[in-house]
Amino acid sequence: MLLVLLAVLSAAAIAACSGSPGASSGGAKRPAAASGSGTVTSNVEFADYAGSHACERCHAEYVDTWRRSPMRNMTREARTADVKGPFDGTVFHFHGDTVRLESAGADRFITISSKRFGDGIYKLTRVIGGHHREDYAGVAVGAVREGAPALGDPSHERVFPVSYMLAEQKLRYKGYSVMVKERDGLKIGAVWNQTCIFCHNTVPYVSTVLGALAGTGGYQGQVLDPLLPASMRASYAVTNQAAMTSMLEQELARLGAPGTKPTLQNAVATTRSRFRASHLVEVGIGCESCHLGAAEHVKDPTRLPSFEPVSDAFEVRLAPPRSARLAANGKRAETLNRVCARCHQVLFSGYDPTWEGGSRKRSPGGSNINSGEARDMMLGGCASKLACSDCHDPHAHDGTSALRKLEPAKEDALCTRCHDSYSSPDALRAHSHHDPAGEGARCLNCHMPRKNMALDGTLSRYHRIGSPTDMPKVLLDRPVECALCHADKEVGTLVRTMEKWWNKRYERGALEKLYGSLDANAVLATAERGKPHEQAVAFQLLGDARVKSAVPVLAGQLTHPYPIVRGYAKRALDAIHGSPVDIDIDADEAVIVEQARRLQ
């Protein structure tokens, strides 16, 4: 099962690359083992990387499944991609602006017409994502014509202002993907190679830590821990200045700036301005995004890859364990979770509130939207022993499919392998106060509840593992987590039950400040009074429960200042109605208000 994924990977690497019997290679001849041993001596520079194709000779099974995975397909070349979006003449409307999606031969185009931002034609060059939605990037061209050349620098690719939602089979303007307020119209987005390129592709590790090594601001996608508590942040230090200078000289030359003085500050500036697709190890998330540079391993299979960066020029110094008990657990989980946190640590939209009543600018708690899962995991109570790969298979087409197929006892075993005092049905009943065979007793449903805004417009699990009885969750966040299943209950009823079952005491004044009254329904009060991320959760719950009395509240939120939250209100109304309601939440506010009035 996934619990032994790392052991399997290590065994497969040793067996396959040493040419031992039983290591399937699809008939390919394996390289002979050389005389060296241990791990690679460097895995951070461009020259240290071999590309995923080099892994296939020995690890064909993993590479084959990876090719069909969201990782591999995180970024795709437009001409060869299986594009799902409607590039067939479809026109998307937003506040009087339009985007037309169309094709000419093998090329796809958008034509933007905006009252405020002007017009433009762009040829699709990149498809980003594709598991839940497709985002797009391309270059400005002069006409919708197959083979139309770029106007200006052909590597200056811009993010398109529309996304295609696969589950809904609808176009959405880009503001629906993150916590940003309503935009003024449709305009071409940021430069792809300055925003999306580092997390959605395979780049040399050193390119992602230049800002950290320099101690200065870097660029989007760099590996940093600015939103972790100071006690948990890694530090980055140059250990050999001559080796660092040599590395920077090679990197600057590779980026087309060979005469630039090889300082970290210059490397940061050059990377920010010059890094392009041609400088990637490969497009998409390849093997070496996680396993780091493996060229030495390819040449000498007895030199094993390392998940941790290895260099004679610099080192990454992880924060010490938070206690002696955690130190005794070893580094396996922390090492793997740090791998995932190279990308899944994002709180990038600038939306300030976090869970646990935190603030992004001051004392950030857990994230409330996708892309911060690994960071949240590191903040939680199980980070020293539970690795991301215990639940997620990074090589699979659906990374959590195996977990979802588990029967309850085996799902809980992910937790009771450590918390063995709760492994028996009687102990689980006493702990959870629910039927041990039911959903109310599942470990994940209480300790990793679904309350984060997901890429598919639903709610995903919150990865900061804790207890629903934790004081910050009860007194600073809405709704109280027991309401995520018990959406029909009043605040007072839920809190009194929690106090009785788990010997807690919660300050009533703080609860009344949050909800207005202890007699209020926890979910409805959150929908009316909550912070935007809390409201999104409440809207989803009201829709799932088909609460007809919530229609006026939901209808009033169809002009919510955060479009992503507005979408949750619309989908809740669709669920209550039993079919999509005829309201265009991309229309002007006056139009939405009039359409919503008819529902009330």
C-alpha positions, -999 to 999 in steps of 0.1 A, spaced: 0 0 0 11 36 -1 25 34 34 55 15 19 58 37 -12 93 50 -2 106 16 6 93 3 -27 109 32 -46 143 27 -29 142 -10 -35 131 -6 -71 159 19 -77 186 -4 -63 172 -36 -79 165 -21 -113 197 -2 -117 219 -30 -104 204 -53 -130 190 -78 -104 163 -103 -116 127 -92 -115 132 -55 -120 111 -50 -151 126 -27 -177 103 -34 -206 131 -54 -223 156 -25 -223 192 -33 -215 202 -20 -181 234 0 -176 261 -19 -159 268 -10 -123 300 10 -118 324 7 -89 311 37 -70 286 37 -41 266 59 -18 246 89 -30 252 114 -58 278 141 -50 258 169 -67 222 172 -77 213 209 -79 229 223 -111 216 220 -146 244 196 -156 234 173 -127 200 165 -144 194 137 -169 157 142 -177 128 117 -171 135 98 -203 168 86 -188 148 69 -159 127 48 -182 154 22 -189 153 9 -154 121 23 -140 97 18 -169 67 10 -147 69 43 -128 77 64 -158 47 48 -177 22 58 -149 39 91 -144 33 100 -181 -4 98 -175 -3 117 -143 -12 153 -135 24 158 -126 37 151 -160 9 170 -176 12 201 -154 25 220 -184 21 209 -220 31 222 -254 -1 235 -270 3 218 -304 7 183 -289 -16 187 -259 -51 172 -257 -68 205 -251 -103 203 -235 -112 240 -237 -137 251 -265 -114 266 -291 -143 264 -316 -155 300 -319 -169 301 -283 -172 336 -269 -168 343 -232 -185 375 -219 -174 394 -188 -187 429 -179 -190 439 -216 -156 425 -225 -152 393 -246 -127 366 -253 -132 345 -285 -116 311 -285 -110 296 -320 -86 275 -340 -68 278 -374 -53 245 -385 -32 231 -357 -30 264 -338 -54 278 -312 -61 315 -305 -79 339 -283 -91 374 -293 -96 397 -264 -119 427 -268 -119 450 -237 -134 484 -232 -108 493 -206 -77 473 -216 -80 472 -254 -79 444 -279 -54 417 -288 -49 384 -305 -28 356 -288 -17 322 -300 -18 294 -275 16 280 -267 11 264 -233 -16 245 -215 -12 246 -177 -29 220 -156 -57 197 -168 -67 176 -138 -94 200 -126 -90 230 -149 -70 242 -178 -51 275 -178 -34 288 -209 -5 310 -220 6 322 -254 22 349 -275 8 380 -292 2 376 -329 -12 398 -357 -39 375 -370 -58 343 -364 -38 323 -389 -20 289 -386 17 295 -381 12 332 -373 45 345 -360 48 361 -326 49 399 -324 82 406 -306 100 381 -284 85 346 -290 95 335 -255 74 363 -240 44 342 -232 15 357 -213 -12 340 -192 -47 341 -207 -75 358 -187 -98 327 -189 -96 292 -175 -117 261 -185 -133 242 -156 -134 206 -165 -161 194 -141 -185 222 -150 -173 223 -186 -174 261 -185 -150 289 -190 -143 311 -161 -123 343 -159 -90 339 -141 -101 357 -110 -121 326 -100 -90 306 -93 -76 326 -63 -87 348 -35 -86 381 -54 -114 407 -57 -133 414 -88 -112 427 -117 -121 456 -139 -122 437 -171 -105 411 -193 -68 417 -200 -39 395 -208 -22 383 -177 13 380 -163 43 367 -181 43 329 -178 80 325 -173 80 350 -144 50 334 -126 40 298 -134 73 283 -147 90 272 -115 63 253 -98 48 238 -129 79 225 -146 113 208 -138 140 233 -131 175 230 -115 172 232 -78 197 260 -75 175 282 -96 148 280 -69 170 290 -40 191 319 -53 169 344 -35 172 324 -2 210 322 -6 213 359 -14 190 369 15 170 391 -8 136 390 -25 135 365 -53 107 356 -77 75 335 -77 82 298 -74 114 300 -53 118 277 -24 114 297 8 96 293 41 85 329 48 51 319 60 63 292 84 70 302 120 106 313 124 114 282 145 105 260 116 122 277 87 152 263 69 182 284 63 204 285 32 241 291 34 270 293 10 297 268 22 323 272 -5 325 306 -22 348 294 -50 324 266 -59 294 290 -56 311 314 -80 318 287 -105 282 275 -103 269 310 -108 292 316 -138 278 285 -155 242 294 -146 245 330 -159 261 318 -191 233 293 -196 208 321 -192 226 341 -219 245 365 -196 280 351 -197 297 384 -189 276 392 -158 295 393 -125 288 360 -108 271 373 -76 239 359 -61 222 392 -64 230 393 -102 219 357 -105 185 365 -89 180 395 -112 190 375 -143 169 345 -135 139 368 -129 143 385 -163 158 358 -185 146 324 -174 126 308 -203 112 274 -213 145 267 -230 162 267 -197 140 241 -181 153 205 -175 119 195 -190 84 208 -194 60 195 -167 68 179 -134 95 153 -141 111 127 -120 139 151 -110 115 178 -97 113 156 -66 143 132 -68 166 161 -79 194 158 -104 202 122 -111 228 123 -139 254 107 -117 229 79 -109 222 73 -146 260 69 -152 266 49 -121 235 32 -107 251 25 -74 251 62 -67 216 67 -55 195 99 -60 188 120 -30 156 138 -21 177 164 -3 200 189 -22 236 179 -24 263 204 -33 298 215 -24 288 251 -29 259 255 -5 238 237 20 202 237 33 200 237 71 167 225 83 153 237 116 158 214 146 130 192 156 105 208 179 112 183 207 134 153 216 105 130 209 102 144 173 139 141 168 137 104 177 113 98 149 140 103 122 139 124 91 119 103 66 86 122 69 102 156 72 124 150 42 95 139 20 72 167 31 99 192 24 100 178 -12 63 185 -16 66 219 1 89 231 -27 57 238 -46 28 231 -22 35 259 3 17 288 -14 -3 316 2 3 337 -29 -29 357 -35 -24 383 -9 -57 374 8 -48 381 45 -69 358 67 -59 322 74 -74 295 95 -69 295 133 -78 332 132 -44 340 117 -31 367 94 -9 361 64 10 393 73 16 386 110 9 351 124 -3 329 96 -23 298 104 -32 272 79 -42 280 43 -78 281 33 -73 274 -4 -54 249 -26 -16 248 -30 -6 252 7 -11 216 17 25 206 24 31 238 44 -1 230 64 11 195 70 44 207 84 24 229 108 3 200 121 7 174 148 18 145 127 44 160 104 73 141 121 59 106 112 33 110 85 46 118 50 26 132 21 34 100 1 17 79 28 -16 91 13 -7 105 -21 10 86 -49 28 112 -70 32 88 -100 -5 80 -103 -31 94 -126 -52 102 -94 -29 106 -64 -56 98 -38 -76 71 -56 -60 43 -37 -68 60 -4 -104 67 -13 -109 30 -21 -98 18 13 -124 4 37 -128 24 69 -105 3 91 -77 4 66 -81 42 61 -79 47 98 -48 24 100 -29 53 85 -34 70 118 -37 41 143 -3 27 133 9 54 157 -22 61 177 -28 24 184 -48 31 215 -77 40 192 -74 9 169 -102 -12 184 -139 -5 176 -147 1 213 -118 25 217 -128 43 186 -164 46 198 -153 60 231 -129 85 215 -152 97 187 -186 92 203 -198 79 170 -205 46 154 -170 31 147 -183 19 113 -197 52 103 -183 84 87 -184 102 121 -157 80 134 -132 83 105 -100 99 117 -97 121 86 -132 135 89 -124 151 123 -87 157 121 -84 167 84 -119 180 76 -130 192 42 -129 230 46 -104 243 20 -114 258 -14 -103 233 -40 -93 236 -76 -125 219 -87 -148 243 -69 -156 220 -40 -139 216 -6 -107 196 0 -92 184 32 -74 208 55 -39 194 59 -29 210 92 -37 180 113 -52 190 146 -84 185 167 -118 201 161 -117 209 199 -86 231 196 -93 265 211 -83 285 180 -105 265 158 -135 269 180 -131 305 192 -114 321 161 -128 302 131 -162 296 116 -180 273 114 -171 252 144 -158 220 127 -185 197 140 -209 217 119 -192 205 88 -212 173 93 -239 186 115 -250 216 95 -285 217 110 -272 224 146 -271 256 166 -238 269 179 -247 263 215 -258 227 209 -226 218 192 -204 235 218 -221 220 248 -218 186 232 -181 191 226 -176 202 262 -194 172 275 -177 146 253 -141 159 254 -140 178 288 -135 212 273 -147 247 282 -152 274 257 -157 311 265 -193 321 256 -185 357 249 -161 349 221 -186 326 205 -213 352 206 -190 377 190 -184 352 162 -219 341 156 -241 368 170 -260 343 192 -254 308 206 -289 300 193 -279 307 157 -274 279 133 -236 276 130 -235 273 92 -262 300 84 -245 324 108 -212 318 91 -228 324 57 -241 358 69 -212 369 92 -181 350 82 -149 360 66 -149 352 28 -131 319 31 -155 309 59 -184 319 38 -173 296 10 -174 267 34 -208 276 46 -222 280 11 -209 246 1 -225 230 32 -259 247 27 -259 235 -9 -249 199 1 -277 199 27 -303 214 3 -313 240 28 -341 259 11 -343 285 38 -308 296 29 -318 307 -6 -322 344 3 -288 344 20 -271 327 -10 -288 349 -35 -276 379 -17 -240 367 -21 -240 363 -59 -223 397 -61 -197 388 -34 -165 409 -39 -145 377 -42 -155 359 -74 -143 325 -62 -166 328 -31 -194 340 -54 -190 307 -73 -196 287 -41 -229 306 -36 -240 299 -72 -232 262 -70 -251 260 -37 -282 275 -53 -279 251 -82 -278 222 -57 -308 234 -38 -327 241 -70 -318 207 -84 -304 221 -116 -284 252 -126 -302 284 -119 -304 310 -147 -280 335 -133 -248 348 -150 -224 356 -122 -200 371 -147 -226 398 -156 -227 434 -143 -237 437 -107 -271 453 -115 -280 424 -138 -270 398 -112 -291 416 -85 -321 416 -107 -317 379 -116 -311 370 -80 -342 389 -69 -364 365 -88 -351 336 -67 -361 351 -34 
